[in-house]
Every structure is written in structure tokens, then in C-alpha cells.
Amino acid sequence: MDYQVFLEKPKSFYKNYPRKDGNIEVTHYCPGCGHGVVHKYIAEALDKLGVQDRSIIVSPVGCSVFAYYYFDVGNEQAAHGRAPALATGIKRAQPHSIVISYQGDGDLAAIGTAEIVHAANRGENITVFFINNAIYGMTGGQMAPTTLEGQKTSTSPLGRNPANEGYPIRVAELLATLKAPTYIERVSLHDVKHRTQARKAIYKALKCQVDKKGFSLVEILSQCPTGWKVDAPQSLKWIEEKMLPYFEVGVKRDLTEDAKPIDPPARIWDTDAIIKNLGLMELDIRPRAARDTILDKYRDPRFKIAGFGGQGVLTMGIILAGCGMLEDYNVAWLPSYGPEMRGGTAHCHVTISEKPIGSPLVTNSTVCIAMNKPSQEKFEKELVPGGLLIRNSSMIDIAPERTDIEILSIPATEIATDLGSLKVQNMVILGAYLEKTNVIHPDTLEMVLRSMLKKAALLDLNKKAIELGREHARKND
């Protein structure tokens, strides 16, 4: 019987790469670069494992930044060094997906050191392909954490000096000292024999994830003729003669045979368990229909809450976010404070929304809570037209500049002083907001406070402050 052999591009690749004008059949990588070879091995493995339709590649800053032009899979871009963090979030949100973090040495071993170490230490069920070419290839050939001793680069023209810049980092060995990783291997692309092993290692690392066996990483010694200022054949020889003696290839850790599959639900937050552990009672979530009583202008509030450290600004944000969470809203809380806590400046961003939240950062707030004069001066201008400004009139002696917003002035510091504790001025403001908008049910707020305040006297004090804030809002509405 006659056989015909067909050599074709892996299905996990796009048919062509229309990144720019010119030949759409080629990549943007320099001649002789190793990225194209690694891409091929990854695509072949995805095809062989049959996971193209559920795979996601995360590529950060670096030569790999345009991976989304080549791989016909899900693609996400990450900030410099943050690919393992983004990959972790994707995997935890979508446990069925196959998530790949594709990184260079300048990205993974420099600005991204913390991300890769902690992802590996947690044993995240992701796969990392780490391209080690001993240089910052994309930005002109600067010294990288993997640059060899004595190697000359644009930022180490006299050669890397360990007394000054430290020694090259062996990432595979470093991560192999951790308890959680399942599979770690270093391979090379400098000849056919080693490329064959690289292909096997890439497949094995992906299969480790498909089998739900935990964290895997393949470090790949890859050529960079442009950055090294040599031709392609010389770059292969450079790996063999310069890199291999220091970066020894081989398996650094392999627990794939004994590792038990990770049950995805175990990686997801159990909300009921969290509520129970926090000491919160079961709450009957208000049905969506009951929220129809909330005026449209108060729905889905985006808060900017600001004041001095010690005024309970961050705590107010946490309480609002906690109330929203228990009432089945989507919530986000993002703190920001100066070097001094008590007495310094502080503000936080809070979003409570019936819709998914794209970012925790609030740039155009619908509610501004200003606990002092500097906060009103700074954040009043960020309110959307028709937004709500709640101001602590005890500490703000200037009138708002805006005429296109709602204004609710509450002498919170004065009321808290009369109650005997400045610590509850934030609760006065919170009570006023609750009365004004009806976004959060009073019972929800009390439940959150009960979980935070174990002493009955403190709980009673805070409840009194809330009620006085509500009363003041009713009188001045």
C-alpha cells in the first residue's frame, strides 16, 4: 500500500499572520530567533491534546507580545511581569481552561519574579513556558537576570560582574526548591537532539495541566542572534558553548506520576463557608424586584471616599463593599493612602453594581464622600453631573464649586463628638447615605457591623451614630 505524508501547519495556528504589510506567511521574529520553534511545539501539543478550543495564552511585554497574531486560541495581554497573576485569575475563574503563561527572562526573572515564585509556590494549575536568551531581546539587548558572567550587553559593556550585578539566576533550580510545583525542566534549542527533548517537555508540561496535576514550567534556552550580534549558526553554537555549562538542561522536578488530580471546585471560594467563618448569619437576599424602589440616579454607585487617616475612610469602604456582597451585588474595593496612616491622607474606590465590574478603579464617581476640606477640593471635580456629594461640614468651611450635583452636608465630626467618640464620624456619614439612597438595606448594614464589632457597647455606639446620620439626612433632604 502506498502512503502519502502531509506536512501541514498545526490547527492551533492561524492560517496567516496579517500583523503588518508584507508576507503574511511569516512571523515578526528576527531570523534565527527561537520563539518560532517554541510556538510550533506549543501548537503541536495543543492539537495533539485536543484542547485548542479551551486554551488561553497569556503574553506580557517582550518579543512574545504579538502571540495573539499566531495562535488561534484565547489570548490575553498582561502588564510587564504579571502573566502568572493574570493566568492564575483566568484559571481560577475558568478551571476547565488550559492556561499558558509565555514569558521571557527579562519579564519573568526581573519585574515578574514575585509573580512566578508565588504562582509556583501555590501550585497553580497553569503551564509556564520561559524563554531564556540571557538578554532583554526586545528593547535593545540590555543585561537581564539571566545574562552570563562576563557577558557584554548594552548596559554591561564591560561584561557582567557578579560583585556588582550579582550572578545569573537559575530559575528552574530556584522554583524546584519549592514544595508545590509538579513538573519543571530546562531544555535547549541549539541542535536537533535537544529540540526533540524540548518538544517532549512542552507536551508533558501541557499534559500535566490537562491532567489537573498542578504547576508546570519549561525553561527553554533560546537563541537571540540580533541581541547577541551574531548570525544564526553562531547563535546555536553560543548556546552550546556559553549557556549550557551554566544552565544545565534536564528535569529539575517531576512529580507527574504520583501527583493526584486537582479538583477544580477546591480552588474556588466557598462563599457560604466564608460567611460562616466571619460569623455572619444567613441573609435573605432582597429579590431584584424589591430594588425597583431605588431611584435610577442612585443605582450602581461608584464611590470615591476620602479624608484624613483615622477618620474611618477605608473602613467605610469595606463596610459598603461587604453590604453589597451580601445583597448579591458585584462589588469592588480599592484602597489608597499615603505613607502615614493615622493623620495622613487616605481614600478608597468602591463600586456596587448589578452588572459585572471591569475595573476596581473609580475615575468618574457617582458618589463622593468628603470627610475633610482637601478631599472635597480634590474629588468634587471627579463627580459625574448629577452625582451626589456628601460632605462632612464640621471640617469643610468652603462651599462646593459645582452647581450640577446633589449636595448633602452632614456635621459628622460634631455629631460623633457629642456621642463621645470621633471614631464613629464615618458611621454618621454612612447612615446619611443609607437614608438618602436606599441602596443598602439597614438590616444588612447592621449584620456587617455585628460581624466586625464583637463588643456590645461598640456596636450600640455605631448604631446610634448611623441613626443620627439618618435623622440628619431626613431633616435636610
Phi and psi in degrees as a GROMACS rama.xvg file:
@    title "Ramachandran Plot"
@    xaxis  label "Phi"
@    yaxis  label "Psi"
@TYPE xy
-85.3921  138.653  ASP-2
-115.894  145.853  TYR-3
-119.306  133.979  GLN-4
-105.979  125.995  VAL-5
-110.578  125.33  PHE-6
-102.356  119.216  LEU-7
-138.307  162.148  GLU-8
-68.7922  139.459  LYS-9
-56.8824  144.827  PRO-10
-64.3042  -21.8394  LYS-11
-75.325  -2.96921  SER-12
-96.9842  151.049  PHE-13
-68.7798  157.304  TYR-14
-68.2017  -34.6986  LYS-15
-144.463  172.406  ASN-16
-126.559  77.2108  TYR-17
-77.8399  57.967  PRO-18
-75.1704  -33.3398  ARG-19
-156.594  172.337  LYS-20
-62.7653  147.808  ASP-21
123.644  -151.095  GLY-22
-75.9356  109.923  ASN-23
-81.7061  5.77603  ILE-24
-95.6386  -4.37298  GLU-25
-120.243  161.933  VAL-26
-87.8618  176.95  THR-27
-88.207  -3.26288  HIS-28
-70.748  151.918  TYR-29
-65.2831  152.589  CYS-30
-57.1241  131.96  PRO-31
88.8545  -6.16904  GLY-32
-66.1661  147.221  CYS-33
-84.6327  -12.3374  GLY-34
-58.1598  -41.9937  HIS-35
-61.2359  -38.2379  GLY-36
-64.5355  -45.654  VAL-37
-63.9655  -40.9733  VAL-38
-55.8025  -45.2112  HIS-39
-60.3093  -45.2714  LYS-40
-64.9263  -37.5929  TYR-41
-65.3884  -47.1881  ILE-42
-61.602  -41.3642  ALA-43
-60.8961  -42.6537  GLU-44
-65.9174  -40.9722  ALA-45
-61.5656  -41.4912  LEU-46
-64.1011  -46.7763  ASP-47
-63.8701  -36.7222  LYS-48
-82.808  -10.6954  LEU-49
67.8247  36.9952  GLY-50
-120.492  16.4595  VAL-51
-54.922  -41.4272  GLN-52
-73.0646  -10.2391  ASP-53
-126.628  20.8596  ARG-54
-99.1391  145.728  SER-55
-135.613  125.476  ILE-56
-104.591  128.149  ILE-57
-105.374  118.167  VAL-58
-123.92  126.852  SER-59
-94.6525  -158.298  PRO-60
-67.896  140.725  VAL-61
139.826  -173.144  GLY-62
-61.7653  -23.8489  CYS-63
-84.9469  5.43391  SER-64
-60.9368  -24.4686  VAL-65
-99.7206  26.0182  PHE-66
-57.6206  -28.1191  ALA-67
-69.488  -11.9957  TYR-68
-80.7439  -13.7148  TYR-69
-113.144  -42.2183  TYR-70
-90.7325  124.613  PHE-71
-86.4363  62.9481  ASP-72
-140.124  -177.837  VAL-73
-66.5995  139.312  GLY-74
-133.351  139.372  ASN-75
-133.706  140.906  GLU-76
-94.9568  143.838  GLN-77
-125.023  152.872  ALA-78
-63.8754  161.314  ALA-79
-52.716  117.601  HIS-80
86.1438  -7.19491  GLY-81
-98.2417  9.56209  ARG-82
-56.382  -43.3057  ALA-83
-62.3721  -33.8758  PRO-84
-68.0231  -44.9828  ALA-85
-65.4183  -41.1546  LEU-86
-61.4639  -38.8705  ALA-87
-61.1453  -46.4233  THR-88
-61.9727  -42.7211  GLY-89
-63.7624  -45.2889  ILE-90
-65.1448  -38.619  LYS-91
-72.3674  -33.818  ARG-92
-77.0885  -33.0456  ALA-93
-129.052  76.5222  GLN-94
-59.8557  -23.1843  PRO-95
-76.6016  -15.1509  HIS-96
-76.6996  156.722  SER-97
-104.714  112.996  ILE-98
-111.336  126.071  VAL-99
-115.861  128.591  ILE-100
-103.027  116.306  SER-101
-111.755  112.581  TYR-102
-138.596  151.355  GLN-103
-94.7017  174.229  GLY-104
-71.0251  -36.838  ASP-105
-65.1604  -32.1811  GLY-106
-79.0699  -53.6785  ASP-107
-75.2093  -41.3189  LEU-108
-96.0724  -1.74064  ALA-109
-114.86  -91.254  ALA-110
-66.5236  -23.3281  ILE-111
-101.659  16.8046  GLY-112
-57.5667  -47.894  THR-113
-61.2962  -41.9746  ALA-114
-62.9216  -45.499  GLU-115
-71.349  -38.4586  ILE-116
-62.9313  -45.9508  VAL-117
-76.1091  -32.2917  HIS-118
-63.5657  -42.2392  ALA-119
-66.8815  -40.4638  ALA-120
-66.8063  -28.816  ASN-121
-82.3156  -11.4912  ARG-122
68.9939  35.4533  GLY-123
-57.5335  138.266  GLU-124
-82.3803  64.703  ASN-125
-127.177  167.284  ILE-126
-119.283  130.509  THR-127
-115.594  127.33  VAL-128
-109.745  117.53  PHE-129
-112.503  110.259  PHE-130
-88.2478  114.654  ILE-131
-108.79  104.381  ASN-132
-118.305  16.7516  ASN-133
63.1867  23.9614  ALA-134
-164.666  158.528  ILE-135
-82.3476  95.7357  TYR-136
-72.6897  -38.7953  GLY-137
-74.8175  -31.3804  MET-138
-105.847  19.8654  THR-139
114.024  5.60777  GLY-140
86.616  40.2958  GLY-141
-79.8382  167.143  GLN-142
-66.2327  135.624  MET-143
-113.298  170.551  ALA-144
-60.8187  -20.8437  PRO-145
-99.3569  0.3737  THR-146
-58.0216  133.451  THR-147
-73.6499  157.278  LEU-148
-60.7233  127.604  GLU-149
84.4475  -8.20214  GLY-150
-71.3646  132.154  GLN-151
-91.5341  132.587  LYS-152
-135.901  -179.69  THR-153
-66.2326  -23.0706  SER-154
-108.185  1.20638  THR-155
-136.701  65.8026  SER-156
-63.2538  -21.001  PRO-157
-95.7524  2.32561  LEU-158
97.4564  147.342  GLY-159
-63.7863  128.533  ARG-160
-113.532  109.84  ASN-161
-55.2526  -29.427  PRO-162
-67.4897  -23.0149  ALA-163
-107.018  -45.2451  ASN-164
-107.675  -2.2605  GLU-165
82.1399  175.902  GLY-166
-90.3811  157.244  TYR-167
-58.8222  140.797  PRO-168
-88.3921  127.153  ILE-169
-92.2915  93.7751  ARG-170
-64.0422  -44.9815  VAL-171
-59.0329  -45.2432  ALA-172
-66.6126  -38.4043  GLU-173
-60.1117  -50.4075  LEU-174
-70.9414  -26.8645  LEU-175
-68.564  -16.0495  ALA-176
-76.7875  -14.5663  THR-177
-78.3442  156.234  LEU-178
-78.9814  -33.8412  LYS-179
-79.1962  -37.4413  ALA-180
-56.5819  145.542  PRO-181
-96.2517  -44.1415  THR-182
-142.344  124.505  TYR-183
-138.226  128.808  ILE-184
-145.488  147.437  GLU-185
-110.033  132.885  ARG-186
-130.711  174.381  VAL-187
-137.005  158.612  SER-188
-113.533  17.074  LEU-189
-82.2872  -14.9322  HIS-190
-152.664  174.378  ASP-191
-61.2107  -43.7826  VAL-192
-58.2794  -47.8166  LYS-193
-73.8009  -29.4479  HIS-194
-67.3026  -35.7824  ARG-195
-61.1208  -41.7659  THR-196
-68.5889  -36.0212  GLN-197
-62.6477  -41.8003  ALA-198
-60.6579  -42.8439  ARG-199
-65.8215  -40.8867  LYS-200
-66.4124  -40.4952  ALA-201
-63.7133  -43.7677  ILE-202
-61.8814  -44.2372  TYR-203
-63.9264  -39.1271  LYS-204
-64.5531  -41.4275  ALA-205
-69.3699  -38.1641  LEU-206
-64.8092  -32.8624  LYS-207
-57.75  -41.7816  CYS-208
-73.0279  -41.9903  GLN-209
-57.6829  -37.8116  VAL-210
-82.0052  3.61639  ASP-211
61.641  41.1362  LYS-212
-105.29  7.34463  LYS-213
108.998  -164.128  GLY-214
-70.5297  134.368  PHE-215
-137.545  146.774  SER-216
-145.274  134.738  LEU-217
-118.433  117.698  VAL-218
-90.1924  128.014  GLU-219
-119.819  115.278  ILE-220
-75.206  112.807  LEU-221
-125.93  146.835  SER-222
-80.7851  146.716  GLN-223
-137.727  76.7975  CYS-224
-55.971  -40.213  PRO-225
-65.996  -47.4243  THR-226
-67.8802  -32.8453  GLY-227
-86.6555  -11.0611  TRP-228
61.0721  47.5745  LYS-229
-135.024  170.049  VAL-230
-85.4987  173.696  ASP-231
-59.3193  -49.0541  ALA-232
-60.235  -39.4488  PRO-233
-64.9591  -32.4606  GLN-234
-66.4938  -35.5755  SER-235
-66.1992  -40.8857  LEU-236
-66.5036  -34.6637  LYS-237
-64.4553  -39.7792  TRP-238
-59.8713  -48.0198  ILE-239
-63.9216  -42.4176  GLU-240
-87.5852  -33.0574  GLU-241
-102.82  -44.9423  LYS-242
-84.06  -43.357  MET-243
-58.7534  -38.3923  LEU-244
-61.326  -30.4865  PRO-245
-95.7984  -43.7255  TYR-246
-100.574  84.7364  PHE-247
-69.7166  131.105  GLU-248
-77.9777  161.755  VAL-249
133.528  171.458  GLY-250
-76.3654  127.547  VAL-251
-100.497  -22.9402  LYS-252
-163.828  131.465  ARG-253
-149.058  102.945  ASP-254
-115.363  19.2281  LEU-255
-63.3932  -31.3531  THR-256
-71.7071  -37.2554  GLU-257
-96.3474  -17.926  ASP-258
-66.268  138.017  ALA-259
-91.543  145.352  LYS-260
-57.556  141.19  PRO-261
-85.9261  129.033  ILE-262
-81.3759  112.317  ASP-263
-51.3929  -42.2605  PRO-264
-57.9599  -24.9523  PRO-265
-70.1396  -15.0835  ALA-266
-93.9221  -1.29457  ARG-267
-108.787  142.44  ILE-268
-60.1209  133.085  TRP-269
-95.2753  98.6712  ASP-270
-60.0959  -41.5268  THR-271
-61.1477  -40.8232  ASP-272
-67.1739  -37.8181  ALA-273
-63.6705  -46.6708  ILE-274
-59.6464  -41.0028  ILE-275
-66.0334  -45.247  LYS-276
-66.8664  -27.7065  ASN-277
-80.4393  -3.03057  LEU-278
80.9154  19.3519  GLY-279
-89.5036  140.436  LEU-280
-75.1958  166.099  MET-281
-66.3885  141.882  GLU-282
-122.455  130.876  LEU-283
-76.5474  108.195  ASP-284
-64.6264  132.707  ILE-285
-65.1775  128.77  ARG-286
-63.0614  155.632  PRO-287
-56.2141  -36.7869  ARG-288
-60.4165  -34.3065  ALA-289
-67.3435  -21.5258  ALA-290
-79.3147  -5.04696  ARG-291
-64.8058  -16.1837  ASP-292
-75.1933  -14.9858  THR-293
-77.135  129.56  ILE-294
-63.1126  144.082  LEU-295
-56.1408  -35.613  ASP-296
-68.7745  -15.4415  LYS-297
-103.367  -3.82516  TYR-298
-70.5021  154.178  ARG-299
45.8367  57.4525  ASP-300
-68.4796  143.809  PRO-301
-118.923  111.237  ARG-302
-97.2676  143.079  PHE-303
-121.327  112.501  LYS-304
-113.12  125.094  ILE-305
-142.723  153.568  ALA-306
173.486  -166.72  GLY-307
-78.196  152.333  PHE-308
-60.2045  135.313  GLY-309
101.656  -9.39409  GLY-310
-91.1452  3.96768  GLN-311
78.2195  25.1133  GLY-312
-63.7916  -51.0891  VAL-313
-67.2329  -37.7087  LEU-314
-63.2617  -40.829  THR-315
-58.7758  -42.1513  MET-316
-63.9769  -42.0577  GLY-317
-62.2591  -42.867  ILE-318
-64.3839  -43.7521  ILE-319
-61.4976  -44.567  LEU-320
-63.9914  -40.1441  ALA-321
-63.3112  -40.9408  GLY-322
-62.9395  -44.279  CYS-323
-62.5395  -41.2982  GLY-324
-61.4693  -43.9132  MET-325
-71.6882  -18.7518  LEU-326
-97.6681  17.5367  GLU-327
69.9148  25.8746  ASP-328
-87.8902  162.688  TYR-329
-81.6427  136.464  ASN-330
-135  156.43  VAL-331
-147.741  142.883  ALA-332
-137.749  124.315  TRP-333
-131.33  113.182  LEU-334
-85.7904  156.869  PRO-335
-152.53  123.638  SER-336
-149.306  157.796  TYR-337
-77.0506  -175.654  GLY-338
-64.571  -26.8919  PRO-339
-97.66  136.286  GLU-340
-84.0589  -76.8929  MET-341
-73.7865  121.487  ARG-342
95.7964  -18.6458  GLY-343
-87.6683  -177.941  GLY-344
-85.2185  149.626  THR-345
-153.28  144.07  ALA-346
-153.159  163.411  HIS-347
-143.561  157.244  CYS-348
-107.308  130.08  HIS-349
-133.346  133.185  VAL-350
-125.307  131.244  THR-351
-124.615  113.992  ILE-352
-143.641  144.718  SER-353
-80.4267  -10.5338  GLU-354
-106.117  159.573  LYS-355
-58.1194  147.061  PRO-356
-103.621  122.566  ILE-357
-79.6461  -33.2238  GLY-358
-150.049  143.411  SER-359
-74.7086  -12.2993  PRO-360
-77.9066  127.67  LEU-361
-102.64  112.852  VAL-362
-101.087  -38.0178  THR-363
-118.42  93.7207  ASN-364
-77.1399  151.29  SER-365
-99.518  -17.802  THR-366
-133.874  125.932  VAL-367
-116.976  122.058  CYS-368
-108.622  111.562  ILE-369
-109.443  115.48  ALA-370
-89.0607  -12.0669  MET-371
-150.796  173.29  ASN-372
-61.7124  -48.6067  LYS-373
-57.7454  -34.0155  PRO-374
-67.9992  -40.6917  SER-375
-65.3166  -43.3777  GLN-376
-62.5098  -35.7768  GLU-377
-83.1575  -42.3612  LYS-378
-105.113  -11.8324  PHE-379
-57.6489  -38.6687  GLU-380
-66.8548  -19.4368  LYS-381
-85.1391  -9.86576  GLU-382
-64.452  141.647  LEU-383
-72.439  154.965  VAL-384
-55.8336  133.291  PRO-385
85.5082  -0.519155  GLY-386
-69.5665  171.228  GLY-387
-109.748  122.274  LEU-388
-105.113  116.978  LEU-389
-107.077  118.292  ILE-390
-121.279  139.774  ARG-391
-81.4508  92.3973  ASN-392
-65.6208  -15.3143  SER-393
-64.695  -28.2394  SER-394
-120.723  9.69856  MET-395
-125.972  112.274  ILE-396
-103.549  16.09  ASP-397
-122.266  150.443  ILE-398
-81.0641  151.439  ALA-399
-60.4851  148.835  PRO-400
-84.6508  -28.1066  GLU-401
-77.4258  144.068  ARG-402
-115.579  0.156137  THR-403
-108.298  23.1393  ASP-404
-131.529  162.027  ILE-405
-82.5787  144.596  GLU-406
-130.331  128.357  ILE-407
-125.96  111.563  LEU-408
-98.5073  125.352  SER-409
-127.68  123.524  ILE-410
-77.5426  67.2233  PRO-411
-62.9604  -42.9207  ALA-412
-64.702  -40.635  THR-413
-64.0764  -43.8153  GLU-414
-64.4903  -42.8479  ILE-415
-64.8196  -37.4705  ALA-416
-62.961  -41.9031  THR-417
-63.5588  -29.3957  ASP-418
-80.0623  -11.719  LEU-419
97.4521  8.17271  GLY-420
-155.58  118.599  SER-421
-67.8478  -15.5283  LEU-422
-66.745  -16.9362  LYS-423
-101.906  12.4979  VAL-424
-63.7248  -29.6272  GLN-425
-67.5493  -32.5366  ASN-426
-71.3687  -31.576  MET-427
-61.2473  -47.9352  VAL-428
-62.4509  -41.9156  ILE-429
-63.1525  -40.9212  LEU-430
-62.1069  -40.2138  GLY-431
-64.3575  -42.4375  ALA-432
-63.4616  -43.4425  TYR-433
-60.0969  -43.0231  LEU-434
-67.3285  -37.769  GLU-435
-70.2712  -38.1047  LYS-436
-113.616  -26.1207  THR-437
63.4678  19.5331  ASN-438
-68.2796  -39.6908  VAL-439
-111.959  134.214  ILE-440
-71.9755  138.653  HIS-441
-56.8558  -35.1972  PRO-442
-65.3428  -35.1438  ASP-443
-65.1559  -45.4888  THR-444
-59.8471  -43.5931  LEU-445
-63.7404  -38.4971  GLU-446
-64.4067  -41.7399  MET-447
-64.0329  -41.7854  VAL-448
-63.1432  -38.6118  LEU-449
-62.5479  -33.1893  ARG-450
-73.0565  -24.7297  SER-451
-96.5164  -28.6006  MET-452
-114.212  106.521  LEU-453
-84.5419  -21.283  LYS-454
-89.263  130.085  LYS-455
-59.5305  -38.1628  ALA-456
-63.8492  -40.9442  ALA-457
-67.2134  -40.4094  LEU-458
-61.8696  -45.3999  LEU-459
-62.4183  -40.99  ASP-460
-61.858  -44.6128  LEU-461
-67.1212  -36.7025  ASN-462
-66.4422  -37.5973  LYS-463
-64.224  -42.3174  LYS-464
-62.6608  -41.1287  ALA-465
-62.7878  -44.9472  ILE-466
-65.0904  -39.6043  GLU-467
-66.1166  -35.3969  LEU-468
-64.9292  -39.9595  GLY-469
-63.5724  -44.7304  ARG-470
-61.7138  -42.067  GLU-471
-65.4355  -37.722  HIS-472
-66.2916  -37.8263  ALA-473
-64.8488  -40.397  ARG-474
-69.8535  -30.5356  LYS-475
-107.604  9.5192  ASN-476
